[in-house]
Amino acid sequence: MSSESLRGWYRRAKADRGEGEPGELTSAEREELKRLRKEVREQQQTIEILKKATAFFVKENDR
């Protein structure tokens, strides 16, 4: 185990106790951010699919 690993764990533990640097995220906040970013990515993909489907059906109706 490296000293850098220990340092990282210690820093995260301090942040989780509310003793971290200003602006440093807690573990819960990091997990929420990760979840929200994934959700946004999935929604963007859904929007792109819907745009393509709309364009396809508009073309089909014009025939």
Predicted model as a PDB file, atoms N, CA, C, CB and O in Angstrom, pLDDT in the B-factor column:
MODEL        1                                                                  
ATOM      1  N   MET A   1       0.854  -1.164   0.000  1.00 83.00           N  
ATOM      2  CA  MET A   1       0.000   0.000   0.000  1.00 83.00           C  
ATOM      3  C   MET A   1       0.906   1.235   0.000  1.00 83.00           C  
ATOM      4  CB  MET A   1      -0.975  -0.006   1.229  1.00 83.00           C  
ATOM      5  O   MET A   1       1.862   1.337   0.768  1.00 83.00           O  
ATOM      6  N   SER A   2       0.570   2.149  -0.876  1.00 91.00           N  
ATOM      7  CA  SER A   2       1.425   3.335  -0.991  1.00 91.00           C  
ATOM      8  C   SER A   2       0.961   4.438  -0.035  1.00 91.00           C  
ATOM      9  CB  SER A   2       1.425   3.858  -2.443  1.00 91.00           C  
ATOM     10  O   SER A   2      -0.180   4.453   0.426  1.00 91.00           O  
ATOM     11  N   SER A   3       1.862   5.332   0.237  1.00 91.00           N  
ATOM     12  CA  SER A   3       1.522   6.464   1.106  1.00 91.00           C  
ATOM     13  C   SER A   3       0.503   7.368   0.410  1.00 91.00           C  
ATOM     14  CB  SER A   3       2.797   7.272   1.483  1.00 91.00           C  
ATOM     15  O   SER A   3      -0.301   8.024   1.072  1.00 91.00           O  
ATOM     16  N   GLU A   4       0.537   7.402  -0.916  1.00 92.00           N  
ATOM     17  CA  GLU A   4      -0.420   8.228  -1.663  1.00 92.00           C  
ATOM     18  C   GLU A   4      -1.846   7.684  -1.495  1.00 92.00           C  
ATOM     19  CB  GLU A   4      -0.036   8.278  -3.167  1.00 92.00           C  
ATOM     20  O   GLU A   4      -2.796   8.461  -1.399  1.00 92.00           O  
ATOM     21  N   SER A   5      -1.996   6.364  -1.460  1.00 92.00           N  
ATOM     22  CA  SER A   5      -3.312   5.756  -1.228  1.00 92.00           C  
ATOM     23  C   SER A   5      -3.838   6.138   0.149  1.00 92.00           C  
ATOM     24  CB  SER A   5      -3.237   4.220  -1.361  1.00 92.00           C  
ATOM     25  O   SER A   5      -4.993   6.537   0.299  1.00 92.00           O  
ATOM     26  N   LEU A   6      -2.980   6.010   1.143  1.00 92.00           N  
ATOM     27  CA  LEU A   6      -3.379   6.385   2.506  1.00 92.00           C  
ATOM     28  C   LEU A   6      -3.759   7.857   2.588  1.00 92.00           C  
ATOM     29  CB  LEU A   6      -2.249   6.085   3.495  1.00 92.00           C  
ATOM     30  O   LEU A   6      -4.743   8.219   3.232  1.00 92.00           O  
ATOM     31  N   ARG A   7      -2.980   8.690   1.938  1.00 92.00           N  
ATOM     32  CA  ARG A   7      -3.252  10.121   1.953  1.00 92.00           C  
ATOM     33  C   ARG A   7      -4.631  10.410   1.331  1.00 92.00           C  
ATOM     34  CB  ARG A   7      -2.141  10.888   1.193  1.00 92.00           C  
ATOM     35  O   ARG A   7      -5.389  11.233   1.844  1.00 92.00           O  
ATOM     36  N   GLY A   8      -4.940   9.727   0.229  1.00 90.00           N  
ATOM     37  CA  GLY A   8      -6.233   9.917  -0.431  1.00 90.00           C  
ATOM     38  C   GLY A   8      -7.391   9.472   0.449  1.00 90.00           C  
ATOM     39  O   GLY A   8      -8.403  10.166   0.543  1.00 90.00           O  
ATOM     40  N   TRP A   9      -7.247   8.309   1.098  1.00 92.00           N  
ATOM     41  CA  TRP A   9      -8.293   7.826   1.985  1.00 92.00           C  
ATOM     42  C   TRP A   9      -8.504   8.779   3.153  1.00 92.00           C  
ATOM     43  CB  TRP A   9      -7.950   6.434   2.499  1.00 92.00           C  
ATOM     44  O   TRP A   9      -9.636   9.061   3.547  1.00 92.00           O  
ATOM     45  N   TYR A  10      -7.406   9.264   3.695  1.00 91.00           N  
ATOM     46  CA  TYR A  10      -7.489  10.191   4.823  1.00 91.00           C  
ATOM     47  C   TYR A  10      -8.212  11.475   4.404  1.00 91.00           C  
ATOM     48  CB  TYR A  10      -6.075  10.518   5.362  1.00 91.00           C  
ATOM     49  O   TYR A  10      -9.079  11.975   5.121  1.00 91.00           O  
ATOM     50  N   ARG A  11      -7.841  11.998   3.233  1.00 90.00           N  
ATOM     51  CA  ARG A  11      -8.461  13.229   2.733  1.00 90.00           C  
ATOM     52  C   ARG A  11      -9.966  13.027   2.508  1.00 90.00           C  
ATOM     53  CB  ARG A  11      -7.779  13.681   1.419  1.00 90.00           C  
ATOM     54  O   ARG A  11     -10.768  13.896   2.849  1.00 90.00           O  
ATOM     55  N   ARG A  12     -10.347  11.875   1.929  1.00 91.00           N  
ATOM     56  CA  ARG A  12     -11.775  11.602   1.697  1.00 91.00           C  
ATOM     57  C   ARG A  12     -12.526  11.453   3.013  1.00 91.00           C  
ATOM     58  CB  ARG A  12     -11.950  10.331   0.848  1.00 91.00           C  
ATOM     59  O   ARG A  12     -13.659  11.917   3.140  1.00 91.00           O  
ATOM     60  N   ALA A  13     -11.900  10.807   3.992  1.00 92.00           N  
ATOM     61  CA  ALA A  13     -12.531  10.633   5.306  1.00 92.00           C  
ATOM     62  C   ALA A  13     -12.758  11.991   5.967  1.00 92.00           C  
ATOM     63  CB  ALA A  13     -11.661   9.730   6.217  1.00 92.00           C  
ATOM     64  O   ALA A  13     -13.807  12.226   6.567  1.00 92.00           O  
ATOM     65  N   LYS A  14     -11.778  12.879   5.856  1.00 89.00           N  
ATOM     66  CA  LYS A  14     -11.941  14.230   6.415  1.00 89.00           C  
ATOM     67  C   LYS A  14     -13.086  14.959   5.726  1.00 89.00           C  
ATOM     68  CB  LYS A  14     -10.634  15.043   6.274  1.00 89.00           C  
ATOM     69  O   LYS A  14     -13.890  15.616   6.388  1.00 89.00           O  
ATOM     70  N   ALA A  15     -13.167  14.852   4.406  1.00 91.00           N  
ATOM     71  CA  ALA A  15     -14.230  15.520   3.665  1.00 91.00           C  
ATOM     72  C   ALA A  15     -15.592  14.972   4.077  1.00 91.00           C  
ATOM     73  CB  ALA A  15     -14.022  15.351   2.151  1.00 91.00           C  
ATOM     74  O   ALA A  15     -16.552  15.730   4.220  1.00 91.00           O  
ATOM     75  N   ASP A  16     -15.676  13.656   4.267  1.00 92.00           N  
ATOM     76  CA  ASP A  16     -16.937  13.038   4.673  1.00 92.00           C  
ATOM     77  C   ASP A  16     -17.375  13.490   6.061  1.00 92.00           C  
ATOM     78  CB  ASP A  16     -16.809  11.524   4.643  1.00 92.00           C  
ATOM     79  O   ASP A  16     -18.568  13.524   6.364  1.00 92.00           O  
ATOM     80  N   ARG A  17     -16.399  13.839   6.906  1.00 91.00           N  
ATOM     81  CA  ARG A  17     -16.726  14.347   8.250  1.00 91.00           C  
ATOM     82  C   ARG A  17     -16.978  15.847   8.237  1.00 91.00           C  
ATOM     83  CB  ARG A  17     -15.597  14.024   9.232  1.00 91.00           C  
ATOM     84  O   ARG A  17     -17.270  16.434   9.279  1.00 91.00           O  
ATOM     85  N   GLY A  18     -16.868  16.474   7.067  1.00 87.00           N  
ATOM     86  CA  GLY A  18     -17.083  17.910   6.973  1.00 87.00           C  
ATOM     87  C   GLY A  18     -15.855  18.721   7.309  1.00 87.00           C  
ATOM     88  O   GLY A  18     -15.960  19.924   7.547  1.00 87.00           O  
ATOM     89  N   GLU A  19     -14.693  18.094   7.335  1.00 88.00           N  
ATOM     90  CA  GLU A  19     -13.455  18.767   7.710  1.00 88.00           C  
ATOM     91  C   GLU A  19     -12.529  18.983   6.515  1.00 88.00           C  
ATOM     92  CB  GLU A  19     -12.737  17.967   8.775  1.00 88.00           C  
ATOM     93  O   GLU A  19     -11.362  19.335   6.689  1.00 88.00           O  
ATOM     94  N   GLY A  20     -13.040  18.776   5.313  1.00 86.00           N  
ATOM     95  CA  GLY A  20     -12.195  18.879   4.125  1.00 86.00           C  
ATOM     96  C   GLY A  20     -11.983  20.315   3.676  1.00 86.00           C  
ATOM     97  O   GLY A  20     -12.449  21.267   4.301  1.00 86.00           O  
ATOM     98  N   GLU A  21     -11.269  20.432   2.582  1.00 87.00           N  
ATOM     99  CA  GLU A  21     -11.017  21.746   1.986  1.00 87.00           C  
ATOM    100  C   GLU A  21     -12.327  22.341   1.477  1.00 87.00           C  
ATOM    101  CB  GLU A  21      -9.982  21.640   0.833  1.00 87.00           C  
ATOM    102  O   GLU A  21     -13.244  21.600   1.122  1.00 87.00           O  
ATOM    103  N   PRO A  22     -12.427  23.659   1.436  1.00 88.00           N  
ATOM    104  CA  PRO A  22     -13.638  24.277   0.884  1.00 88.00           C  
ATOM    105  C   PRO A  22     -13.862  23.805  -0.553  1.00 88.00           C  
ATOM    106  CB  PRO A  22     -13.537  25.826   0.934  1.00 88.00           C  
ATOM    107  O   PRO A  22     -12.945  23.807  -1.375  1.00 88.00           O  
ATOM    108  N   GLY A  23     -15.097  23.403  -0.833  1.00 88.00           N  
ATOM    109  CA  GLY A  23     -15.437  22.941  -2.166  1.00 88.00           C  
ATOM    110  C   GLY A  23     -15.158  21.482  -2.424  1.00 88.00           C  
ATOM    111  O   GLY A  23     -15.531  20.964  -3.477  1.00 88.00           O  
ATOM    112  N   GLU A  24     -14.508  20.796  -1.487  1.00 91.00           N  
ATOM    113  CA  GLU A  24     -14.208  19.379  -1.655  1.00 91.00           C  
ATOM    114  C   GLU A  24     -15.481  18.561  -1.432  1.00 91.00           C  
ATOM    115  CB  GLU A  24     -13.085  18.929  -0.677  1.00 91.00           C  
ATOM    116  O   GLU A  24     -16.195  18.770  -0.451  1.00 91.00           O  
ATOM    117  N   LEU A  25     -15.757  17.637  -2.340  1.00 92.00           N  
ATOM    118  CA  LEU A  25     -16.986  16.855  -2.273  1.00 92.00           C  
ATOM    119  C   LEU A  25     -16.844  15.678  -1.315  1.00 92.00           C  
ATOM    120  CB  LEU A  25     -17.370  16.356  -3.661  1.00 92.00           C  
ATOM    121  O   LEU A  25     -15.779  15.074  -1.188  1.00 92.00           O  
ATOM    122  N   THR A  26     -17.956  15.374  -0.645  1.00 94.00           N  
ATOM    123  CA  THR A  26     -17.988  14.179   0.194  1.00 94.00           C  
ATOM    124  C   THR A  26     -18.192  12.970  -0.719  1.00 94.00           C  
ATOM    125  CB  THR A  26     -19.123  14.270   1.285  1.00 94.00           C  
ATOM    126  O   THR A  26     -18.473  13.115  -1.909  1.00 94.00           O  
ATOM    127  N   SER A  27     -18.048  11.790  -0.149  1.00 94.00           N  
ATOM    128  CA  SER A  27     -18.253  10.561  -0.920  1.00 94.00           C  
ATOM    129  C   SER A  27     -19.676  10.500  -1.464  1.00 94.00           C  
ATOM    130  CB  SER A  27     -17.962   9.321  -0.052  1.00 94.00           C  
ATOM    131  O   SER A  27     -19.889  10.105  -2.610  1.00 94.00           O  
ATOM    132  N   ALA A  28     -20.639  10.887  -0.654  1.00 95.00           N  
ATOM    133  CA  ALA A  28     -22.039  10.880  -1.088  1.00 95.00           C  
ATOM    134  C   ALA A  28     -22.252  11.860  -2.242  1.00 95.00           C  
ATOM    135  CB  ALA A  28     -22.972  11.234   0.089  1.00 95.00           C  
ATOM    136  O   ALA A  28     -22.959  11.553  -3.202  1.00 95.00           O  
ATOM    137  N   GLU A  29     -21.642  13.025  -2.143  1.00 95.00           N  
ATOM    138  CA  GLU A  29     -21.770  14.021  -3.214  1.00 95.00           C  
ATOM    139  C   GLU A  29     -21.102  13.538  -4.501  1.00 95.00           C  
ATOM    140  CB  GLU A  29     -21.156  15.362  -2.774  1.00 95.00           C  
ATOM    141  O   GLU A  29     -21.619  13.758  -5.596  1.00 95.00           O  
ATOM    142  N   ARG A  30     -19.953  12.881  -4.364  1.00 95.00           N  
ATOM    143  CA  ARG A  30     -19.271  12.334  -5.554  1.00 95.00           C  
ATOM    144  C   ARG A  30     -20.126  11.263  -6.221  1.00 95.00           C  
ATOM    145  CB  ARG A  30     -17.891  11.744  -5.170  1.00 95.00           C  
ATOM    146  O   ARG A  30     -20.227  11.223  -7.447  1.00 95.00           O  
ATOM    147  N   GLU A  31     -20.741  10.397  -5.423  1.00 97.00           N  
ATOM    148  CA  GLU A  31     -21.611   9.350  -5.968  1.00 97.00           C  
ATOM    149  C   GLU A  31     -22.830   9.961  -6.658  1.00 97.00           C  
ATOM    150  CB  GLU A  31     -22.061   8.389  -4.851  1.00 97.00           C  
ATOM    151  O   GLU A  31     -23.229   9.511  -7.732  1.00 97.00           O  
ATOM    152  N   GLU A  32     -23.420  10.987  -6.039  1.00 98.00           N  
ATOM    153  CA  GLU A  32     -24.574  11.655  -6.648  1.00 98.00           C  
ATOM    154  C   GLU A  32     -24.177  12.323  -7.959  1.00 98.00           C  
ATOM    155  CB  GLU A  32     -25.173  12.695  -5.682  1.00 98.00           C  
ATOM    156  O   GLU A  32     -24.910  12.246  -8.944  1.00 98.00           O  
ATOM    157  N   LEU A  33     -23.036  12.968  -7.973  1.00 98.00           N  
ATOM    158  CA  LEU A  33     -22.551  13.613  -9.188  1.00 98.00           C  
ATOM    159  C   LEU A  33     -22.335  12.584 -10.296  1.00 98.00           C  
ATOM    160  CB  LEU A  33     -21.248  14.376  -8.908  1.00 98.00           C  
ATOM    161  O   LEU A  33     -22.695  12.818 -11.450  1.00 98.00           O  
ATOM    162  N   LYS A  34     -21.749  11.455  -9.939  1.00 98.00           N  
ATOM    163  CA  LYS A  34     -21.527  10.372 -10.909  1.00 98.00           C  
ATOM    164  C   LYS A  34     -22.865   9.881 -11.467  1.00 98.00           C  
ATOM    165  CB  LYS A  34     -20.754   9.193 -10.249  1.00 98.00           C  
ATOM    166  O   LYS A  34     -23.002   9.682 -12.674  1.00 98.00           O  
ATOM    167  N   ARG A  35     -23.852   9.688 -10.584  1.00 98.00           N  
ATOM    168  CA  ARG A  35     -25.172   9.212 -10.996  1.00 98.00           C  
ATOM    169  C   ARG A  35     -25.861  10.231 -11.900  1.00 98.00           C  
ATOM    170  CB  ARG A  35     -26.045   8.922  -9.766  1.00 98.00           C  
ATOM    171  O   ARG A  35     -26.459   9.863 -12.911  1.00 98.00           O  
ATOM    172  N   LEU A  36     -25.776  11.501 -11.540  1.00 98.00           N  
ATOM    173  CA  LEU A  36     -26.414  12.553 -12.327  1.00 98.00           C  
ATOM    174  C   LEU A  36     -25.766  12.713 -13.698  1.00 98.00           C  
ATOM    175  CB  LEU A  36     -26.360  13.871 -11.576  1.00 98.00           C  
ATOM    176  O   LEU A  36     -26.459  12.946 -14.688  1.00 98.00           O  
ATOM    177  N   ARG A  37     -24.440  12.589 -13.760  1.00 98.00           N  
ATOM    178  CA  ARG A  37     -23.756  12.670 -15.046  1.00 98.00           C  
ATOM    179  C   ARG A  37     -24.177  11.521 -15.957  1.00 98.00           C  
ATOM    180  CB  ARG A  37     -22.234  12.659 -14.846  1.00 98.00           C  
ATOM    181  O   ARG A  37     -24.372  11.712 -17.157  1.00 98.00           O  
ATOM    182  N   LYS A  38     -24.317  10.327 -15.383  1.00 98.00           N  
ATOM    183  CA  LYS A  38     -24.765   9.179 -16.167  1.00 98.00           C  
ATOM    184  C   LYS A  38     -26.185   9.415 -16.673  1.00 98.00           C  
ATOM    185  CB  LYS A  38     -24.698   7.883 -15.327  1.00 98.00           C  
ATOM    186  O   LYS A  38     -26.494   9.133 -17.830  1.00 98.00           O  
ATOM    187  N   GLU A  39     -27.045   9.935 -15.798  1.00 98.00           N  
ATOM    188  CA  GLU A  39     -28.428  10.217 -16.177  1.00 98.00           C  
ATOM    189  C   GLU A  39     -28.489  11.242 -17.312  1.00 98.00           C  
ATOM    190  CB  GLU A  39     -29.221  10.724 -14.962  1.00 98.00           C  
ATOM    191  O   GLU A  39     -29.261  11.078 -18.256  1.00 98.00           O  
ATOM    192  N   VAL A  40     -27.689  12.279 -17.223  1.00 98.00           N  
ATOM    193  CA  VAL A  40     -27.648  13.308 -18.273  1.00 98.00           C  
ATOM    194  C   VAL A  40     -27.184  12.688 -19.588  1.00 98.00           C  
ATOM    195  CB  VAL A  40     -26.707  14.480 -17.866  1.00 98.00           C  
ATOM    196  O   VAL A  40     -27.757  12.966 -20.642  1.00 98.00           O  
ATOM    197  N   ARG A  41     -26.159  11.859 -19.532  1.00 98.00           N  
ATOM    198  CA  ARG A  41     -25.642  11.189 -20.735  1.00 98.00           C  
ATOM    199  C   ARG A  41     -26.733  10.335 -21.389  1.00 98.00           C  
ATOM    200  CB  ARG A  41     -24.416  10.308 -20.381  1.00 98.00           C  
ATOM    201  O   ARG A  41     -26.899  10.356 -22.608  1.00 98.00           O  
ATOM    202  N   GLU A  42     -27.470   9.588 -20.567  1.00 98.00           N  
ATOM    203  CA  GLU A  42     -28.547   8.744 -21.086  1.00 98.00           C  
ATOM    204  C   GLU A  42     -29.666   9.587 -21.687  1.00 98.00           C  
ATOM    205  CB  GLU A  42     -29.105   7.847 -19.976  1.00 98.00           C  
ATOM    206  O   GLU A  42     -30.224   9.229 -22.724  1.00 98.00           O  
ATOM    207  N   GLN A  43     -29.996  10.702 -21.045  1.00 98.00           N  
ATOM    208  CA  GLN A  43     -31.043  11.576 -21.565  1.00 98.00           C  
ATOM    209  C   GLN A  43     -30.616  12.223 -22.875  1.00 98.00           C  
ATOM    210  CB  GLN A  43     -31.398  12.651 -20.540  1.00 98.00           C  
ATOM    211  O   GLN A  43     -31.437  12.384 -23.778  1.00 98.00           O  
ATOM    212  N   GLN A  44     -29.354  12.595 -22.992  1.00 98.00           N  
ATOM    213  CA  GLN A  44     -28.860  13.167 -24.237  1.00 98.00           C  
ATOM    214  C   GLN A  44     -28.943  12.145 -25.367  1.00 98.00           C  
ATOM    215  CB  GLN A  44     -27.416  13.659 -24.068  1.00 98.00           C  
ATOM    216  O   GLN A  44     -29.285  12.495 -26.497  1.00 98.00           O  
ATOM    217  N   GLN A  45     -28.634  10.888 -25.068  1.00 98.00           N  
ATOM    218  CA  GLN A  45     -28.741   9.837 -26.078  1.00 98.00           C  
ATOM    219  C   GLN A  45     -30.196   9.644 -26.502  1.00 98.00           C  
ATOM    220  CB  GLN A  45     -28.161   8.515 -25.544  1.00 98.00           C  
ATOM    221  O   GLN A  45     -30.487   9.470 -27.685  1.00 98.00           O  
ATOM    222  N   THR A  46     -31.100   9.675 -25.534  1.00 98.00           N  
ATOM    223  CA  THR A  46     -32.523   9.533 -25.831  1.00 98.00           C  
ATOM    224  C   THR A  46     -33.003  10.683 -26.716  1.00 98.00           C  
ATOM    225  CB  THR A  46     -33.345   9.481 -24.528  1.00 98.00           C  
ATOM    226  O   THR A  46     -33.756  10.469 -27.665  1.00 98.00           O  
ATOM    227  N   ILE A  47     -32.574  11.879 -26.408  1.00 98.00           N  
ATOM    228  CA  ILE A  47     -32.957  13.048 -27.205  1.00 98.00           C  
ATOM    229  C   ILE A  47     -32.460  12.903 -28.635  1.00 98.00           C  
ATOM    230  CB  ILE A  47     -32.403  14.341 -26.579  1.00 98.00           C  
ATOM    231  O   ILE A  47     -33.194  13.207 -29.575  1.00 98.00           O  
ATOM    232  N   GLU A  48     -31.230  12.445 -28.815  1.00 98.00           N  
ATOM    233  CA  GLU A  48     -30.679  12.258 -30.161  1.00 98.00           C  
ATOM    234  C   GLU A  48     -31.484  11.218 -30.939  1.00 98.00           C  
ATOM    235  CB  GLU A  48     -29.200  11.833 -30.083  1.00 98.00           C  
ATOM    236  O   GLU A  48     -31.763  11.405 -32.123  1.00 98.00           O  
ATOM    237  N   ILE A  49     -31.853  10.132 -30.282  1.00 98.00           N  
ATOM    238  CA  ILE A  49     -32.659   9.092 -30.931  1.00 98.00           C  
ATOM    239  C   ILE A  49     -34.015   9.653 -31.334  1.00 98.00           C  
ATOM    240  CB  ILE A  49     -32.839   7.873 -29.996  1.00 98.00           C  
ATOM    241  O   ILE A  49     -34.494   9.402 -32.440  1.00 98.00           O  
ATOM    242  N   LEU A  50     -34.629  10.407 -30.439  1.00 98.00           N  
ATOM    243  CA  LEU A  50     -35.939  10.991 -30.742  1.00 98.00           C  
ATOM    244  C   LEU A  50     -35.863  11.995 -31.882  1.00 98.00           C  
ATOM    245  CB  LEU A  50     -36.513  11.663 -29.504  1.00 98.00           C  
ATOM    246  O   LEU A  50     -36.777  12.066 -32.704  1.00 98.00           O  
ATOM    247  N   LYS A  51     -34.785  12.774 -31.944  1.00 97.00           N  
ATOM    248  CA  LYS A  51     -34.606  13.717 -33.057  1.00 97.00           C  
ATOM    249  C   LYS A  51     -34.518  12.971 -34.382  1.00 97.00           C  
ATOM    250  CB  LYS A  51     -33.341  14.575 -32.846  1.00 97.00           C  
ATOM    251  O   LYS A  51     -35.139  13.368 -35.369  1.00 97.00           O  
ATOM    252  N   LYS A  52     -33.740  11.881 -34.400  1.00 97.00           N  
ATOM    253  CA  LYS A  52     -33.588  11.087 -35.621  1.00 97.00           C  
ATOM    254  C   LYS A  52     -34.916  10.439 -36.013  1.00 97.00           C  
ATOM    255  CB  LYS A  52     -32.503  10.006 -35.431  1.00 97.00           C  
ATOM    256  O   LYS A  52     -35.274  10.405 -37.191  1.00 97.00           O  
ATOM    257  N   ALA A  53     -35.632   9.932 -35.032  1.00 96.00           N  
ATOM    258  CA  ALA A  53     -36.927   9.305 -35.310  1.00 96.00           C  
ATOM    259  C   ALA A  53     -37.919  10.327 -35.851  1.00 96.00           C  
ATOM    260  CB  ALA A  53     -37.489   8.645 -34.041  1.00 96.00           C  
ATOM    261  O   ALA A  53     -38.674  10.034 -36.778  1.00 96.00           O  
ATOM    262  N   THR A  54     -37.918  11.519 -35.278  1.00 96.00           N  
ATOM    263  CA  THR A  54     -38.806  12.585 -35.752  1.00 96.00           C  
ATOM    264  C   THR A  54     -38.493  12.936 -37.200  1.00 96.00           C  
ATOM    265  CB  THR A  54     -38.677  13.837 -34.862  1.00 96.00           C  
ATOM    266  O   THR A  54     -39.399  13.064 -38.024  1.00 96.00           O  
ATOM    267  N   ALA A  55     -37.216  13.091 -37.504  1.00 95.00           N  
ATOM    268  CA  ALA A  55     -36.813  13.420 -38.878  1.00 95.00           C  
ATOM    269  C   ALA A  55     -37.228  12.296 -39.824  1.00 95.00           C  
ATOM    270  CB  ALA A  55     -35.279  13.659 -38.963  1.00 95.00           C  
ATOM    271  O   ALA A  55     -37.696  12.570 -40.929  1.00 95.00           O  
ATOM    272  N   PHE A  56     -37.068  11.053 -39.419  1.00 94.00           N  
ATOM    273  CA  PHE A  56     -37.461   9.914 -40.249  1.00 94.00           C  
ATOM    274  C   PHE A  56     -38.954   9.927 -40.527  1.00 94.00           C  
ATOM    275  CB  PHE A  56     -37.067   8.602 -39.576  1.00 94.00           C  
ATOM    276  O   PHE A  56     -39.367   9.749 -41.673  1.00 94.00           O  
ATOM    277  N   PHE A  57     -39.771  10.134 -39.503  1.00 92.00           N  
ATOM    278  CA  PHE A  57     -41.215  10.105 -39.683  1.00 92.00           C  
ATOM    279  C   PHE A  57     -41.730  11.312 -40.453  1.00 92.00           C  
ATOM    280  CB  PHE A  57     -41.897  10.029 -38.344  1.00 92.00           C  
ATOM    281  O   PHE A  57     -42.738  11.210 -41.153  1.00 92.00           O  
ATOM    282  N   VAL A  58     -41.067  12.439 -40.340  1.00 92.00           N  
ATOM    283  CA  VAL A  58     -41.431  13.615 -41.133  1.00 92.00           C  
ATOM    284  C   VAL A  58     -41.207  13.304 -42.612  1.00 92.00           C  
ATOM    285  CB  VAL A  58     -40.602  14.869 -40.695  1.00 92.00           C  
ATOM    286  O   VAL A  58     -42.048  13.630 -43.450  1.00 92.00           O  
ATOM    287  N   LYS A  59     -40.081  12.679 -42.932  1.00 88.00           N  
ATOM    288  CA  LYS A  59     -39.787  12.284 -44.317  1.00 88.00           C  
ATOM    289  C   LYS A  59     -40.830  11.295 -44.828  1.00 88.00           C  
ATOM    290  CB  LYS A  59     -38.374  11.666 -44.418  1.00 88.00           C  
ATOM    291  O   LYS A  59     -41.304  11.423 -45.957  1.00 88.00           O  
ATOM    292  N   GLU A  60     -41.186  10.321 -44.015  1.00 84.00           N  
ATOM    293  CA  GLU A  60     -42.164   9.306 -44.406  1.00 84.00           C  
ATOM    294  C   GLU A  60     -43.523   9.925 -44.683  1.00 84.00           C  
ATOM    295  CB  GLU A  60     -42.290   8.243 -43.321  1.00 84.00           C  
ATOM    296  O   GLU A  60     -44.211   9.499 -45.611  1.00 84.00           O  
ATOM    297  N   ASN A  61     -43.928  10.921 -43.900  1.00 82.00           N  
ATOM    298  CA  ASN A  61     -45.232  11.558 -44.077  1.00 82.00           C  
ATOM    299  C   ASN A  61     -45.255  12.458 -45.311  1.00 82.00           C  
ATOM    300  CB  ASN A  61     -45.595  12.367 -42.836  1.00 82.00           C  
ATOM    301  O   ASN A  61     -46.320  12.710 -45.874  1.00 82.00           O  
ATOM    302  N   ASP A  62     -44.106  12.936 -45.725  1.00 79.00           N  
ATOM    303  CA  ASP A  62     -44.045  13.810 -46.904  1.00 79.00           C  
ATOM    304  C   ASP A  62     -44.177  13.028 -48.200  1.00 79.00           C  
ATOM    305  CB  ASP A  62     -42.744  14.592 -46.912  1.00 79.00           C  
ATOM    306  O   ASP A  62     -44.400  13.636 -49.246  1.00 79.00           O  
ATOM    307  N   ARG A  63     -44.051  11.727 -48.178  1.00 71.00           N  
ATOM    308  CA  ARG A  63     -44.123  10.909 -49.399  1.00 71.00           C  
ATOM    309  C   ARG A  63     -45.515  10.736 -49.883  1.00 71.00           C  
ATOM    310  CB  ARG A  63     -43.518   9.567 -49.176  1.00 71.00           C  
ATOM    311  O   ARG A  63     -45.739  10.076 -50.897  1.00 71.00           O  
TER     312      ARG A  63                                                      
ENDMDL                                                                          
END                                                                             
